[in-house]
Each structure stands twice: as structure tokens, then as C-alpha cells.
Amino acid sequence: MSQKKDTLKEIRSGLLSRGLSLAKAGLRAGNLAAAQFRQQDPNKPAWLGKVEYLVKELGELKGTAMKVGQTISMYGEHLLPKEVNELLKKLQQDSPALAWEAIRKHLIDQLGEEKFNELEVEHNAIACASIGQVHKAKIKTSGEVIALKIQYPGVDSAVETDLKLLKFILNMTELVPRGPRFDQIFAEIKEMFHQEIDYDLERSFAQKFHELLKDDERYIIPKIHSRYSTKKILAMEFVEGLRTDHPDVQALSQERRNRLGLMFIDLYLRELLEFRLVQTDPHLGNYMVQIDPNGANDRLILLDFGAAREAPLDFLEGYRKLMEGGVLKDARLVEKGGRQLGLLQPQDSIELVDDYVDLCYLLTEPVRGMYDWGASDLPQRVVKRVGHFMTAYRLRAPPRELVFLDRKLGGVFIFLSVLKCAVDTRDVVLDRLKATSKSHSSPDRE
């Protein structure tokens, strides 16, 4: 891969420098939003200029700020103008790299001279993300090619800075519920970001997933090289693959793309219902496709486990009811699940409960039979329905676990949408629910 034209000499981690950049980017984003609401066809050159500035700032800031932009781009396929989303998608695959001089110093600080000299590290990054960048390297003694996921120096302190600013901004708006529940959820978000910068923890999760999926040939989890891994560096086997939006993947037959989509949904169901350990950062850069030249056994490569999250049993009991009730359109089961999770309260009106059940039906629409994921306008309809809830009822904070499962579900939809899957997933969902339930025929279904 050729060297990117733009490189960064360092990552800005100071409160003042990041705060000023975020403030300027926020003002530009606010002006952009205002322009969209004021007119149907804004002046595109000026409009896109604001977006380009925003993307540039987020890409250079890295850390939490860039991850926010990546998350927005995940949903942009359906909710943003094409020109805007094309710019935001650069945050997933084309953000500037940190210069080799800074990376080399960081590698020596982390590995020591001896281990560093055991490797031939390519100077050009093959991927750049919000928390770190990836370099190919060769172990001199064995010739084995590995990938070094290198965390940016100072990004840990930048996370704290960004979270403080983000919490201040959210507290100044009416977009989130205030009070103890919001503080609880924000504490969970903070904990997750700190988890993602702990590469020792990610290494343990990667090894656990490798063990859990070792007998399932549909998935590849690169082998970890512990000798060259630290809390800031993750060394793993280098595996060739393509993103789902790569032209070669897009050119696969409908049958093969459907099969990849079913693999992705089944992986999510196994993570949630069988392993109770869910990778909750599902943007496209974290998954690759290994195309089988013979056309029979395309495989998914799983690359990132930094946001893996355990699903508590008590939460899962209620969530299973929501899933099964939604697929079967069983209003009583959906309501039971909602009450068990605290999403519905005893004082709620019949109208609120009915609207809640309808929302769950909407969210499970894709898994009730044959569905054309690529042609669906479900995200727009969900946004509209959630907007109704926010104006018609007093907004209440969801359980902490839903914050991350919602992100995962959004990623599942986007994955199958990008693949343009047209497939029936109902049996896959119901079979996994049945296989992992000790009380599938419990009174809840009566």
C-alpha cells in the first residue's frame, strides 16, 4: 500500500488544543445541520466544504472524536446525502497516518530494542483507525508475516479529554435524559472507551473468540503473537481479505453474498445467545471477506475485539423475549420482555405500550421472512418512529447493555445492506433462540 500523502507528526492530546478543534468542528457541523433544515437543496460546494473540514478535524484528532465520526458514517448509507457519507467513510479507511518516526519510537519504547530488531516493520501503515494504526511486519527468524496494531501515543489521555467535553456538550442539550440514569450510561460509555485502549484485554478476548469459534470454518480469527504484544501493541497473524464494500466482494453472486449475510447474523446470535460475549463495534473495517477462488467457502475474518462485552443472564432473559416476540409478532411476549428490562413501567399508558410493541415489530421486520436488505428504508422509518417517542412520551434511559447492542444491531443491518442481501433469516434466528433456551416452551409463550 502506498504511503498516504498526509501524515501526522503527533496526536493532539491536550485539553485546550482538542477542545478548540472540537468546538470549531461542532460549529461547522451545527451550521451544516441548519443549512439542511433551511433548504432542500443547499449550495453544495459550501455545504460540502463544511463537511470536509469536519472530517479532516476528526481524522487528525483520532481517539474518541474520530470514533464518533466513524459511528455516524456507519448509518450514513441510509440517513445522509451520498456526498456527505462518502466523506465520512474516509474516517473508516483513509484517515491520516501518524508519521513513521513517531511510530518507530513508540514501538521501541513498548517492545524494547531487542524485540524491535527481531522484526522488519514496513514504514507505511496499511490501515489507520481512531485509536491506532496497523503496520505489516516480518519476523526475521521465521519469515512469518504479522500485523502490528499500534496504539497512538497519548490517545489514552485524549479519551479522557474528549469524554469530558462530550459530557459537557450533552448536558447542555435536550438530546439525552438527564439525571442518575444518564450518568450511569455515560459511565458505561467511558468504561467501554477505556476498555478499547487496553490491548492486553483485547488480546484475551481475541484468544477467547479463537477458542469459541475454532471448529467453525466459516470464520477466521488471526492468531495472536504474544511476544510482540503489549498493552499498547497487538501483534497478530496477517490474513489477506477484502472489505464488504470492495468491488470484488460486491461482484459476488447473490447466493454468495446471501451466504455471507447469514454467516454474519448467525455470528451475532452465537455471540449474544451462546457465548454471551458480543463484539459491539461492528463497523465495516472490523470485518473482512476471504473470497474462495472455487466459490464454495467464502469466509469472514474477524479483526477487532476491543469492544467485546458480556451479556448478563438477567438482561438476556428479557432481551430474548423481545427478540422472539418481535419475530413471531407476539405482543404479550414483547411486553413481558419490555417490562423485565425496565423499558416499560407499571404506570405506562396503553397507548405507550402499544407504540412500544409496534416499535419492536418494526425493529425485527428484517428477520420475519424473505427480506431485501439493500432496498430497505428501515433506518429512516426507525428514526421517524423514535422521533415520535421522543415528542409523545417522556424519554427514559434504556438499560446500559442496550446502548451497545443497539450499535451492534445497526452494524448487522448495515453489513447485510452493503452486501445487498435478499434472504430469509427467520429460521436462523428462531433456531438459535431455541437451541440456547432452557425454557423455550415456558409459560411466557402461553
CORJO-V867269 format. One record per pair of residues at least 4 apart in sequence whose C-alpha atoms are under 6 Angstrom apart, sorted by the first residue. I is the first residue (numbers start at 1). J is the second residue. D is the distance in Angstrom with one decimal. If there is no record, write none. Layout:
BEGIN
[[I:J:D] [I:J:D]]
END
This chain:
BEGIN
[[3:124:5.4] [6:96:5.5] [7:96:5.2] [7:97:4.9] [7:98:5.4] [7:99:5.4] [8:98:4.6] [8:99:5.5] [9:99:5.5] [13:158:4.6] [15:19:5.7] [15:161:5.6] [22:26:5.9] [25:54:5.2] [28:50:5.8] [43:47:6.0] [44:48:5.7] [55:59:6.0] [58:65:5.8] [58:66:4.7] [59:66:5.7] [59:95:5.3] [62:66:4.8] [62:130:4.6] [63:130:4.8] [63:131:5.1] [63:155:5.8] [64:159:5.6] [66:130:5.4] [67:130:5.6] [70:91:5.8] [73:85:5.9] [73:88:5.3] [73:89:5.6] [76:80:4.8] [76:85:5.4] [85:89:5.9] [90:94:4.6] [91:95:5.2] [97:128:6.0] [100:104:5.8] [100:123:5.7] [107:111:5.8] [108:112:4.8] [108:113:5.6] [111:115:5.7] [111:116:6.0] [118:140:5.8] [119:138:5.6] [119:139:4.9] [119:140:5.7] [120:137:5.3] [120:138:5.1] [121:137:4.2] [122:136:5.6] [122:137:5.9] [125:134:5.5] [125:135:4.7] [126:134:5.7] [126:135:5.7] [127:133:5.6] [127:134:5.1] [128:133:4.2] [129:133:5.7] [131:151:5.8] [132:150:5.3] [132:151:4.0] [132:152:4.9] [133:149:5.8] [133:150:5.5] [134:148:5.4] [134:149:4.5] [135:147:5.8] [135:148:5.2] [136:146:5.9] [136:147:4.7] [137:145:5.7] [137:146:5.3] [138:143:5.8] [138:144:5.6] [138:145:4.5] [139:143:5.2] [139:144:5.4] [145:238:5.9] [146:236:5.6] [146:237:4.6] [146:238:4.5] [147:235:5.7] [147:236:5.4] [147:238:5.1] [148:234:5.8] [148:235:4.6] [149:233:5.6] [149:234:5.0] [150:233:4.7] [151:232:5.2] [162:166:5.9] [163:167:6.0] [177:182:6.0] [178:182:5.4] [185:400:5.6] [196:306:4.5] [196:307:5.6] [198:231:5.8] [199:203:5.9] [199:231:4.7] [199:232:5.7] [200:231:4.8] [202:305:5.5] [202:306:4.7] [206:305:5.9] [209:213:6.0] [210:214:5.6] [210:221:5.6] [218:299:5.0] [219:299:5.6] [219:300:4.9] [219:301:5.8] [220:301:4.6] [221:302:5.4] [222:236:6.0] [222:237:5.1] [223:236:5.5] [223:237:5.1] [224:235:6.0] [224:236:4.3] [225:235:5.2] [225:236:5.2] [228:235:5.7] [229:233:5.1] [229:234:4.7] [229:235:5.2] [241:288:5.2] [241:289:5.2] [241:290:4.8] [242:288:5.1] [242:289:5.1] [243:288:4.8] [244:249:5.8] [247:251:6.0] [254:258:6.0] [257:419:5.9] [258:421:5.0] [261:416:5.3] [262:266:6.0] [269:273:5.7] [270:274:4.8] [271:275:4.9] [271:276:5.6] [271:277:5.3] [271:278:5.0] [272:276:4.6] [272:278:5.7] [276:310:5.6] [276:311:5.0] [277:309:5.4] [277:310:4.4] [278:308:5.2] [278:309:5.2] [279:305:5.9] [279:307:5.6] [279:308:4.1] [280:307:5.5] [280:308:5.9] [280:404:5.8] [280:408:5.1] [281:307:5.8] [282:408:5.8] [282:411:5.0] [286:303:5.2] [286:304:5.5] [287:301:5.6] [287:302:5.1] [287:303:6.0] [288:300:5.8] [288:301:4.9] [289:299:5.8] [289:300:4.8] [289:301:6.0] [290:298:5.8] [290:299:5.1] [291:298:4.8] [292:297:5.5] [292:298:4.8] [316:320:5.9] [318:337:4.4] [318:340:5.4] [318:341:5.7] [321:325:5.6] [321:333:5.7] [321:334:6.0] [321:337:4.9] [322:326:5.9] [322:334:4.7] [322:337:5.2] [325:329:5.5] [325:330:4.6] [325:333:5.0] [325:334:4.8] [326:360:5.8] [326:361:5.0] [326:364:5.5] [327:364:6.0] [327:368:5.3] [338:343:5.0] [338:344:5.3] [339:343:5.8] [339:344:4.7] [366:371:5.7] [367:425:5.3] [367:426:4.9] [368:426:5.0] [369:424:4.8] [369:426:5.3] [370:423:5.2] [370:424:3.9] [371:422:5.4] [371:423:5.6] [372:422:4.2] [373:417:4.8] [373:420:5.8] [373:421:5.5] [373:422:6.0] [374:417:4.3] [374:420:4.1] [388:392:5.8] [389:393:5.5] [390:395:5.8] [402:406:5.7] [413:417:5.9] [414:418:5.9] [416:421:5.5] [427:431:5.7] [431:435:6.0] [434:440:6.0]]
END
